[in-house]
Amino acid sequence: MNKLFKKFKNKNILITGGAGFIGSSLANVLAALGAKITVLDAMLPLYGGNLFNLREIKNKLCFIKGDIRDKKLIVKAVKNQDIIYNLAAQVSYIDSRDLPFLDLDINGAGQLNLLEAARRHNPGVKILFSSSRMVYGKILTKPVKENHPTEPLSIYGIHKLLAEKYYGYYYRAFGLETIAVRIPNPYGPRQQMKHSKYSIVGWFIRQALENKTIKIFGDGRQERDYIYIDDIVDAFLRLTFSGRPGQVYNIGTSERVRFVEMVNEVIAAAGSGFKQHAPWPADYEKNETGGYYANVAKIEKDTGWKPKVNLTRGLRMTVAYYKKYRKYYDR
């Protein structure tokens, strides 16, 4: 076992959004490392909360059904914690357009609520926040460094950036040890597949497994950074003890994968499904950032983290998981 990971033994850890895709994946690894885990999840039906994700460790954690917008509950939850992984979020940039106040409530005020609770009741806690590559907006230079301009094209991206600013401020003003992690396109086991707003890769895997046609807008040549869940978890764990407080970190892969190539890989991994090109919808350019892949030199330098799972292997493992457990994720 990596010496760094031995530090998690007997640590009190709160994971908000902990029944979701990334949170539950963290919980499963941390349970194996001997951490004392509390999972808080509102189990909102649109999002990824799924108790099936925690089935193997349900006797090794404390589960709280609750919302980060609940001030009294959050005060109780943050007390006596050594580490908080704050993954609770409204997760759809598409929904954020039609539900802007809900997005602000969860992705803005909810984050501020947790920070205030920590400042007042547990100022020594470490907090890692899951941000998004959507904070960048239109991509001007690649690979994208953390100092790339941030001009988000969606309400979701705006509020993720707002939360990043909160976390940075609470470090500078109050000394809270906070770190924000900008995640690109995540995929892997335990990811919800109920609709297309949550994960494009997960949704395409479902369509392929159902032998349906995957629609590609335009020529599909735009580049994306698809990162497997094990690499995301590894990044969060390493940043916990080796990341610099008050900083923002990119994570991503060294692959430069075009959208159409991802679709081809999904169909190949599933062994079924089709693809079809279609014209871009009206006003698509208002949300299209252009090609994206991350510069991850900062996290590599500070923590030694490197992505290990390429898209082909990651999709094969993901498809194998859903062939076995899909009924728990697609409804």
N, C-alpha and C positions, 0 to 999 in steps of 0.2 A: 504493500500500500504506500502511495506517495506520502512522505512525511507531513506535507502540508495538510492532507486530508485527515490525518490523525487528530488534528486540532479540533475537529468537529465533535469528537466523543464527549458526551455529557453536556454539550452546549444546549442552552434553551433557545429554540428557533421558532419564530412565527412566520408562516407563509400565508400571505393574503392571496386570494384566488387560488388556494392550494388544492382544490379539486379539479382545476383546469389542466390544460395540456402541459405547460411548462412547470407550474407549481407542483402538480402531482409527480412529475418526473423528478424534480428536485427532492420531494418528500421521500420517494422510494430510495433514492441514493443516500440521502442523509440518514434514513432509518438504518440502512446497512452499515453506516459509519458510526452508529451509536449515539446520534443526537436525540434530544428530547424535543419532539416536534408538536407544535400546535398549528392546525390548519384552520383558517377562517375563510369561508366562502359563502356568498349570498345565494348561490345556486339559482341565479337568474336564468330563465328558460332560453333566452336568446344566445347565451354564451356557452362556455365550454365546461362548466362545473359538472362533474360526473363521478359519483361515488364508486363506480366500478374501477376508476383509476387508482383508488386507494385500497382496493379489496385485500391485497396481500399484506398490507401494513396497518390495517384498521385497528389492531390491538396494540400498536406501537405508537399511537399518536392520540392527541386530544382534538376532536373535531368540534368547531363552533360554526353553526349556521348563522351568519351575520354579515353585515354590510359595512364597508369602510366609511360610509357616510353617517353611521351611528356613533356619535361622539362618546357616549357613556360606555358603550361596548368596546370601542377602540382603546379607551383609557385602560380598561381592565386587561385587554389583550396584550398591550405593549409592555406592561409592567413585568419586570424580572426577566425580560428576554435579552439574550446576548446578541442575537442577529435577527433582522427582519428582511425577508425577501418579499418585496411589495409588488405583486403581480396582478392584483385586482384591477380590472379595467373594463371600460366599454371598448370592444375590440374591433369594431367595424368602421372603417373610414367612410364607407358608403352610408351607413346608418347615421353617422355623425352629421351629415348634411341635412337630414330630415328631422333629427332629434338633437339639435345643438345644445339645448339646455340639459338634457340627460347626459350628454357627453361631458359638458362642463362640470356637472354635478359629480360625476364619478371620477373623471380623469383630471379634474382640476381641484374642486373643493374636497373631494375624498382624499386626495394626496395631501392637501394642506391639513386636513383633519388628523391624519396619521402623524405628520411631522410635528404638529403642535402637541399631540399627546406624548410623543417621544421626548420633545424638548422639556416638557413640564414634569414628566413622570419617569423618564428613563433616559437621561441625556448621554449615557455611556454606550447606548446601543449602536450597532452598525446597521445601516439600512442600504439595501441594494434595490434599485428601481428599474423596472423593465420599460425602456423607452423604445423608439422605433426609428427606422431609417426614413420614415415619412416626414420627420422634422426638417429634412434638407430641402424638399421641394424640387424644383427643376435642377437637374444635375449639370454642373458647368465644367467640372474637371473630374477625371477618373484615373486611378482609383480614388474613392472619396475619403478624405481625411476628416477628422473631427472638427477641424477649423473651417471646413467648407461652409459657405453662407447658408443660413437657415431661413428659408422663405416657404413655409409649408403651403401646400395646395388644397388642404382639406381642414375642416374643423378638428378632426381627429389629430392631425399633425400639429395644428396650432396648440391644442391642449396638452399634447405630449411635450411640446417644447415649453409651454407654461410650467408644467410640472418639473421639468428639468431645471428651470430657473428657480423654482421653489427649493429644490434639493440643494442647488448650489448656494443659494442665499442662507439656508439654515446651517450649512457648513461654515460659511464665512462669518455669519453673525453670531452663531451660538455654539459652534464647534461640533455639531452633530456629524458623525462620520457617515457621509452619504456618497453613493456612487450611482451613476446612471449608465445603463447599458443599452446602446442602440442596436436593436435586433432587425435584420433584414427580413427575408421570407422564410419563416420557420416551418418545419414539417417533421413528421415522425409519428410513432405510436402514441396513443392517448389523445389525439387531436380530434375534436368534434367534426363531423361530416354532415350535419343536418342541412346546411345550406351553403351557398357560395360566398357569403359575406365574411366568413370566419377565416378560411384558409383556402387559397386557390389550389394548392397542391392536393390537400385532402379532398376537396370537392372533385377534382379531376380523377383522383384515384377511385372515388366512389363511382363516378360515371364510367370509368374504364372497367371496373369490376362488374358493373351492370351491363356491360357491352353496349354502352351508349356512345353517342358522338360528342366529342369535345370540341367546342367552338373556339377558334382562334381569331381574334380581331386583327385585321391587317396581315402583314407578312410574318409576324411573330419574331422578328429579328431583334427586338429590344432585349438587352442583357439584364439579367437579374442575379441576385446572390441568394441561393437556396441553402439554408443551413439546417443540418440534422439535429434533432433534440439532444443527443448525447453530447455534442459539441457545445450546445448552449448551456447545458447543465455544468459541464466542465469549466466553462468560462466564468459562470457565476461563483462556483466554488473557489476557483483560483483568485478571483477578484476580492473575495471576502477577506482574505488575509494578506494578499500581495498587491491589491489595487491601492491607488492613492486617493484618500478621501477628498471629496469636492470635485472629482474629475468625471468626465464623460468618456466612455469607451465605445468604439465600434467593435462589433464582432461580425464575422463573415468568413467566406471561403476564398481560396485562391482560384477557384474555377470561374470562368467567364461563360456562363450558360445563356444561350438565347432561349426566349420563351418557347419557341416551337421545338427546340431540342428537349426542353423539359417535358413537353407533352409527349414527344416520341419516347422518352425514357419511361414515362408513366405507363404508356400502352405496352411497351416491351416488358416491364416488370409485372404488369397485370396479366399479360398474355391474352388480352381482349380489349375491345374498344376501338373507336375510330376517331379521326380528326377531320375538321372541316374549317376552311378559312372563310371569314365573313368580313364585310366592310366595317370600319370603325363606326360606332354610334355617334350621333351628333354631339358636338362639344366635348369629345373625348379629351382634347388637348388641355382642357381645364384641369384635369386630374392626372394626366400622363407626365411622369417625371423625366422620362427618357431613361436610357440604360443606366444601371447602377451595379457597382461592385465596390466593396469596402477596402480601404487601406487599414490593415489590422496591426501595423507595426507597433503602435502604442501598447496594446494589451500584450503582444508578444514580448516586448521589452520589459514590461513591468511584472509579468506573471509567468512567462514561459509558455503561455497557452498557444496552441496551434490547432486548427481544425484537422480532424482525422478521417472523417467519413465523407467520401465523395458522393455525388448525386446518384450514380448507378447503384452503389451498394446501399445507400440510405433508402432509396425507393424500394429495393428488393426486401429489406427488412420491414419497411412500413407496410408494404402489400401483404407480406406473410402474416403480420399482426392482424390486419383487417380481414384477411381471409378466415381467420380463426374467431375474431371478436367483433366483426362489423355490426352485428345486431345491437350492440351496446352504444353505438356512436352515430347511427344514421337516422335516429328518430327522437 
